[in-house]
Amino acid sequence: MRAISASRHVVSSTRRLAALSSVRHLSSFAPQSPFSYASSPGVWNLPPAKNEPTLSFAPGSPDRAKLESAVKKLASSQPLDIPAVIGDKEIYARDHGGEQFDVTCPTDHQLVLARSAESSAEMAKQAIDSCMSARAAWDSLPFQSRAAIFLRAADLLAGKYRYEMLAAVMLGQGKNPWQAEIDGATEAIDFWRFNVHYAAQLFNIQPLDHSQTVWNRLEYRGLEGFVLAVTPFNFAAIGSNLSSAPALMGTSVIWKPSNTALLANWVAYKIMREAGLPPGVINFLPGHGAPVSAAAFDHPDFGGLHFTGSTRTFQSMWKTIGNNITKYKSYPRIVGETGGKNFHFIHASADVEQVVLHTIRSAFEFCGQKCSACSRLYVPESLWPKVKAGLVEHTQDIVNNHQGPVTDLSTFMGAVIDKASFTRISKILDEVKADAKSGKVDVLVGGEVDGSKGWFVQPTIIQAKDPKYRTMEHEIFGPVLTVYVYPDAEYSATLDLCDQTSPYGLTGSIFAQDRYALEYAVSKLRHAAGNFYINDKSTGAVVGQQPFGGARGSGTNDKAGAMQNLMRWTSPRSIKEALAPITTYKYPHNAK
């Protein structure tokens, strides 16, 4: 399936491939009108797509020493000035006068890592013009040339830029070394490599020919407009993927990264440019999204939205797009992954130790700021004493020994991303503690906060008496786990409760040794999660292994890191070519 016939991409030639050696400046060579590129003849094969090996950073290892050096270097450097990039122009705050903002370290908010400025609506309009100017030449570039850029970007991240990226993710987003590695390095690398692999498979989906007199074929074009990619703070890899996936398929992009992930996203953008990404294909606009999205959604060439963020924001964007639908040249593609209220559901036959360890990891890694993090736990009464003891013991160990600055590599859990998140979660915990006084809930461990140096929220476990208590229903996006203990005999009814409690449908896990109980839960929870796990935690999807996405209030379930997502960024054209002439306009039934 990796072999692609180059004939599918052959177009009338202007023989400009010689310019690809300096593809960074492709706009100087790109034909204007008409435009086309020659494709090398024959059949070519892609390098095999394999998941990038994950480094462990164990004490005494060379990788740990390199990481510590990179973190120290970044922490002691002067703040980086990050520009907007429109076409081939880097536009700094001093050039456009936008309101400036700092990128700080969550575990030490006095440490300023970078500075940038808000992008304006006028800059967004310029970026749209840049997209549309670059689109035609980029879409007509042979796929193997587009693919080579992102394969090279993957190799640059795996080698030259790995530790710079890890340091940016650790300090900029507050992740420990493992979380930074599986996000900023391995997942981002996998997205770039596997997207090329899946695009090649997609191009091999061709119509059947039932006649020797016609030739049917399917051409995969980029979208006719531009795509707005709005990316979140919690995963650097999501930023890389949401911006590059439409571009790989031939569509130009405006990338609006999260301010709090800006440093790592800038490293990714820098890598793509070094790998040969032509100017204007992906335009980079830091700042808050309102001016950028307003300009994009009001433009007739708006072709699609690639989004990860809050459910409320996504729904608002969808409504705006719908209200503007008569303006657009084409119906926009809308792809979004939003919130989650993810569950671990425990059967009486489950292995208690596995329940405890997987739940600790899923609930508290990266402070519960993963859209897939476990935030509600259903436990049968018969197992609750042992599960409770294990959860409290390990969570207290995090509080006492493994929560702190990310510069200390023994840290398991750092701080939440920023002051706004800290304030919001603190208010929720105050309400929970007030409810604990009235007997509605029990706070088993944690619950305290400290924002004096970093935005630290203790990992917290709540036992709710009411299965519809608000922390069982509403997304918190922080290190707060709520437990509901159910009677063993009410396994089936509690599965229904789990399915109906939350508006989301992102991830979930079932823990059981009883195979009948497992299969029953898989069936009952069929629509409760787009990524479903058996005897494993609800986090940690791997590109190429568990395509990621959920439905209901969690998004459009277009499966990032899979062919399904790439299909949204193409506009297929069916071509039928007659190979033999007809001799009459009549059909057989017309004969007398």
N, C-alpha and C positions, 0 to 999 in steps of 0.2 A: 504493500500500500504506500510505501514511501516514494516509489518511483512515480514521477510525474512526466507525462509527455510534454516536452517543451512546445509542441505544436499547438497546444491549447492556449498558449500565451503569445504565439507569433502574430505580429501585426505588421503593417507595411513599414519598411525600414527607413530610418534616417541615419542609421549607423552612428549612434552617439555613445555607445557603450565605452569607448575609450575614455570618456570623461569620468567614468565611475571611479577611477583611481583617486580622484579628488571630489568624491561625492558630497562632501561637506559644502562645496560651492556649486552644487548642481544647478542652482537657479541661473548661473551664468551660461550654462550650456543647454538648459532644457529648451526644447523646441516650443515655440509659442502656438501658432495655429497655421496649419495642422500640426499635431504632435504625435510622435510614436517612437518606439524603440525596437531594435532588433532583439530577438531572443536566440540564444545559442541553440543550434539544432540538436536533435537526438533526445534521449531519455537520460535524466540525471537522478541521482539518489541523494537524499539528505543524510547528514550524520545521524546515527541512532540517538533517540531521545532517552536519556537516563537521568534519574533523580540525582541531584548534586549531593555528594557525601557531606554529612554534618560533622563539624568539628566539636570536640567535647571541652576543650580548654581546661583539662585536668591539671592540678598543681604539678609544676615541673616540666610541662610540655612546651615545645617551641611555640605552639599556637597561642598558649596563654601569655607568654612573654611578648609576642607581637601585639596581642590585643591590649595588654596593659600599657604598652608603649604608645599605641594609637590613641587610647583614651586619655592618657596623660598629655599627649601632644595637643589634642583638641581642647581639653579643659584649660590648658595654659595659653592657648592662642588668643589673639585679638579676635573680637567678633567678626564673623564673615559677613560681608555686604552682599546680599543675594538680590539680583535684579529680576525684573520681568524680562522675558525674551519674546519678541515679536519678529517673525522672519529671521533675519540674521542680526538684528539689533538687540543689544543688552541695554535695558532701560533701568537706571538706578533711581533711587528715591530723589537724589539731588536733581535728576533730569525732569521729573514730572510733578514733584511737589505733593505726592500722595501722603496721607497720614502714615507715619512710620510706626513700626511695632518691633518688639524684641522677641527672639526665640530663646527661651530659658530652659534650664534643666529642672524637671519636676522634683527631683530629690534635693535640689539646692537652687531655689528660684532666684538667688542673687547672681548666679552664674549665667551671664549672657553669652550665648553661643553664636548668634547671628542676628542680623537686622535686615529688615526689608520694609516695603511700603505697600499700602493698599492700591490695587489696580483700579482704575476708573472705568466708567462706562465708555469713555472715548477710547481708552486703550483696548477695551474689549472689541469695539467696532474695528479698530486697526487690526486686531488679531483675526477677526472674521475675514477681513480683506486678505490678510496673509494666507489664511487657510484656503480661501477660494482661488488665490493666485497659484498656490502650490499644488492644488488637488489634482488637476488634469495630468500634469507630467508625472506625479507620484503614482497615480492609479495606472498609468500606462507603462510604468517601469515593470519589467518582468518580475514575476513573483520571486524567483531565486535571488534577485538582487535586493529586493526588500527583505527577504528572509535572512540574507547574509548579514545585514546590519544588526538584526536582533540576536543572531547567533554570536556575532562578535561582541555585542554588548554583554551577553551572558558570560563569555570567556573573560572579558575585562573585569566584570564583577567577581568572578570566581578567583581571579588572580590579583591584578594590579590594585583594584579598588576595594578588596574585601574588607580589610581592617579599617579603612577610612569609613566605609559604610557602617560597619559594626559599631564604631565609636559614635557615629552620628545618631544611630538608633538608640544606643544605650543612654547617651547623655541627653539627646533631644526628646526622646519619648519615654525614658525611664525604664527601659527593659534591662533585665539581667543578661549575661552573656549568652545563655542558651536561647532565650526568647529573641534576642537580637539576631542570633545565627539562623534560627529557623524562619525568621521573617526577612530581614534585610539582605541576607545572603542566599540561603538555599531556596526559599520560596520564590524570590524575585528571579533567580537564575532559572528555576524550573519553569516559571511562567514564560520567559522568553524562549526557552528551548522547546517546550511542549506546544506552545501556540504555533510555532512553525510546523511542528510535526502534525498537529491536528488540522491546520490549514491545508497541508498537502493531502491528507486523507479526504478532506472536504472536496478538494478539486477533482479527486478521483471518482466522486459520485456523478456518474454520467448516465444519460438516458439509454435505454436499449434500442437497438436498431432491428426492426422486423422485416426490413425490405432492403434489397440490394440497389434500389433505385433512389434512395434518399440517405442523407447522412445527418443524424441528429446529434447535437452537442449542447452542452451547458457551459456558459461563460460566467465567471464570478467577478462582478465588477465591484469597485468601491462605491460607497453611497455618493449620491450626486451633491449632497451638501456637506456640512462639517459636523463634527461630534463635539459636544461639551462633556469633558470628563471631570467630575467633581469627586475628589478623593478624601479619605478620612485620616484622622490622626493615628489610629491604632495599629495600622500595618503599612510599613513602607512599601512592601511588595504589592499591595493593592493599588497604590499610586502608580507604580511601574506598569502594572497590568492594565488598569483602566484606560491609561493614556495610550499604551502601545498596541493593544489588541485591535482597535479599529484601524490604527495606522498600518499595521501589518497587512490588513485586508484591502488597503488602497485608499483609505479615507483620512482626510486631514482633521486635526484635533486641536481644541483649546483645552489645556490642562489647568484646572483650578485646584492646586493642592491645599491641604489643611495648613493653616499657619503653624500649628504645633508640631507638624511633621515636616516642616519646610526644609530643614537641614538635610534629612535623609532623602527627601524627594529631589532636592537640588543635586545631590550626588548622583542619583539615578539619571536625572536629565543630562547631567554633564557626561555620564557614561554613554548614553545614546548618541549624543552629539559627536563624541570622539569616535564612536563606532561607525559614523558616516551618515547619520540622519540628516537629510537635507533641510535647509532653512524653510520655515513655514509649515512643515508637515505636522509638528507638534509645537504649539505656542504655549509659553509658560507664564501664567498670570497669578502671582501671589496675592493674598489678601482675602477679605471676606467675600462670600459668593454673590451677594445680592446685585451689585452693579454688573458683574460679569454675566450672571444668569439672565438678568433682565434684558441685556443687550442681545444675548444669544436667542432667547425665546421670542424676541420681537422681530427676528430677521427671517426673511423668506427662504434663505438657504439653510436654516437650521435643519439638520438631518438626523440628530439623535442625541440622547442623554445616556451617559454611562456613569452611574452614581453608586456610591456607598456612603451611608450616613444615617441620619435619624429618619424614622418612619414619617414623622410629621413634616419634615422638610421635603421628603420625596413626594408625599401626597400633595403638598402645596405646589411643587414644581409640575406635577402631572396635571393638576387643575389649571395652572397657567397655560401649559402647552395645549390642553384641550380647548380653552377659551380662545386661543390664537390659531386654531387648526386651519381656518380658512386662509391664513396668510402664507402658509408654507407651500413650497414647490412640490414637496413629497411628504407623505405621512411619516413623521419622525419615529425612529426606533427608540423605545424607552426601556432601559435595562437598569434595574436597581436591586441592591441588597441592603436591607435596612436593619431593623431591630430584632431582638430575640429575647425570649424568657425561657431559657433552655433547662431541661430537666434530666435528672438521673432518677430512674424508677427502679426500686429494689424489690425483688421477690424474696420470699422466705427461704428459698434454697440458695441464695447468693453467697459468694465467698466474702465474708465481712472485711477481711484485710484489703481485698481488691476494691471493694466499695469505698472504703475510707481513703486509700491512697489516690485512686483515680478522681474522687470527688475533691480532695484537697487541691490537686493539680488543676482540675478544670475550673474550680471556683475562684482560686486565688492567684494563679499565674498571671502576671502582668496586671495585678490588682483587679481581676475580674473585668477588665476593659476589652475583652474580646466579644464580638457579637455572638459567639458560640459558647461563651462561658456558662457553666452550670450555676444557676441562681435559685433553683427550687429542687428539693430532694424529697422523694416519697419513700418512707421506710416502714416495713411492717413492725408491729408491736413486738413480735418475738425476737427480732434482731436489734431493736432500738438501743437497749442498754450497751451492747458491745459497740455498735456503730457510733453512738454518742460518745463513749469513752475515747475511742480512737480519733474521732474528729476533733474533740476538745484538746486532746493531748498534742496532736500535730499542729493544730492552729496556734495553741499557746507557745509551742516551740518556735513558730514563725515570728510571733510577736516578740518573744524574748531574745531570739538569737539570729533571725534571718530576715528581718525587715530593716532596711536602711539605705544608704546611698549606693548607687549603682557602681561607683568607683571601687567599692569593696566587693570583690568577686564572690564572696561567700553569701551575698544577698540573694534571697529567693524572691522577695517581693519588695518593690520600691514604693513610690508614691503615685497618686493619681495625676492625671496629665496637667491640670492647671487649676487656677484659683476658682474658676466658675464651677468646675466639676467638684472640687473640694467643698465648696459652699453648699452645693446642691445635695451631696451625699451627707454632709454634716447635718443638714436640716432633716433629712429622712431619718437619720439615726436618733436625733433628738425626739422625733415623733414616736419612734419605736420604743425608746426608753420610757417615754411617758405612758405608752400603752402597757409596758411591762409592769408599771406600778399598779395598773388597774387589772392585771391578771390576764390580759388578752394574749400576751406572748411572753416567752422567756428568752432573755439574752444569755446564751450559753457561754460565749467567749467573745472578747473584743468589744467593739462599739465605741472606742475612743479615737480622737483625732488630734493632730498637732500640725499646724500650718506655720510654725515659727521659722523653720529653715527650709523645709520641703512640704509638699502637699500630702502629708502622711495620714492615711486612714487605716486603722487596724483591720486585719481580716476578722470578719464578724459572722457569727452563726446565731440565727434566731430560730426558736421553735414556736410555730404558730398553732394556736388551738383551732382556728378557723382556716380551712383549706382555701378560702377565698380572701384571706387577709391580703392587704394591698401589696406587701412585698412578695407575695406569691404570684401576683397578677401583673404588676407593672415593672417595666425594665428600669434598673437602677444604674447599670454600667459602672459598677464598682465592686469592691471585695465584700459583698454581703450575700450570704447564703441563708435561705429560709427553708426549714424542714417541717414537713407535715407527717405525723405518725398515724398510720391507718391500721385498723383491725385486720389480721391475717385473712380472715374469712371474706373480706371485702375487696379482694384483689381486683376482680372484674369491675366493680363499681368505681374503684379508685382510678383504674386505667381510664374510664370514661371521664372522671373528674379531671385527670391530668390533661386529657385531650381538649376539654372544654374550658379550662380555666384561663388560658392566655389567648390573646388575639394573634399570637405569632406562630410560626411554623418553621423554625430554622434548624435547630439540632436537638437531639435527645438520645438517651441511652437507657437500655434495659440491662439489669444485672440479675442473672439467675443461672443455676446449674440444671434445673428441671427444663428439659427441652420442650415439653408441652407448654409450660408456662412461657417460655421464650417465644415460641411461635404464636401463641395466643396474643401476647403483647405486640408483636410485630404486626399482626392483623388489626388489632384494636387501635393502634396508634399510626395507622397507615398514612394519614394526612397531617400528623402532628409535627413532623420534622422532615425537611428535605435532605438532611444528612443524619442517618440513624445508625447508632452504634450498639453492638452487643458485647457486654462485658468489657467495655472500654469507655474512656472519658468522652465527653461531648465536644471536645476541642481537638485541634491538631490535624485537620484535613491536609492531605499531601497532594500536590498537583500531579496529575497522571494516575492517582490511586483513588482519591475520593473527590470528584468534582464537586464544587461547593456552591450551595445556595438553598434557599428555602422559599416557601410560598406563604399564603395567608398574609398577615401583616409584616412578614419578613422580606418580601420582595417578589421579583418576577421569576425567580428560580431558573435563571439562564445559565447556571453552572460555570462559574469562572474556572479557567484552567481546563476547558473541554471544548469539543467541536461545537456544542450547542451555543456557546457564547459567541464564537466567531461567526456563526451563521447570521447573527443579528447585524453584523457590520458589512454584509455583502448584499448586492442587488443582482440576483441572477438574471441572465438573459438566455432564453432558449433560442437556438439557431437551428433551422431546418434548411438543408441545402439539397435541391433536386439534382440528381446525377443523370437522369435519363429523361428525354423529352416525351411529352404526351402527343398523341396523334389525332385526338378529337376532343371536342368539348363534351361529348355525350357519354353517358354511363350505360352499362349493359342493359338496364331495365328500359332504356329509351328505344331499344330496337323493336320494330314491328314484327 
